[in-house]
Amino acid sequence: RGVGLYREEGMGQVLVNPDWLLQPPVLRKARAHEPKGIIPSEKWKSPLTLFLREKTEQQDLSRRAFEDGLKWAKEWFQLSEKIARTGQMVPGKSQWSAIRSLADRFAGDRKSLLNSLEEFCTKGIRRKKWQSVVRESGKETCLYDRIREQIERACDDSQKTPDEYVILTLHHAAVEMGRMLARAAEKKGRVRSR
């Protein structure tokens, strides 16, 4: 009759010492080599394996872009603080948010991104913040120059989908710059209130 719940659905059947448990079937040994006639490279070309390989490559690219974006932001933040100590203006959180928006808008087009970035950083009143110059290692540099240099260097270094990688790295760097500026402002606020 069965035991437990849902017996009317066929559940609760009990077997005591079934034959298949007392006399298990003989198992064959696993093959140590590929069967003849199968070419290993063709074996892995199914749509699923291609999709999974592409997803894995995309995740690796995203992880690398995130890590490099944090490095860029750290370097830019140090330069920004150095410029600010000289009494010059530097970009704030909203300016970095605009850089992130540019990266998002031109996600697949590095050339258009660089053109828009140049226009954003070198035109109008904003240029005072982006092109405030400080002397570093014997030469003058500004935030805009540093950003452009790192983008160009990343384009030279990355062989696999460089546009996507570089633009994603810029996106993460701009987001991190906003966070770092917010933490620095919060820290200054705590120091002043004491």
Buried (B, 14 or more C-beta within 10 A) or exposed (E): EEEEEEEEEEEEEEEEEEEEEEEEEEEEEEEEEEEEEEEEEEEEEEEEEEEEEEEEEEEEBBEBBBEBBBBBBBEBBEBBEBBBEEEBEBBBBEBBBBBBBBBBEBEEEBEEBBEBBEEBBEEEEBBEBBBBBBEBEEEEBBBBBBBBEBBEEBBEEBEEBBBBBBBBBBBBBBBBBBBBBEEBEEEEEEEEEE
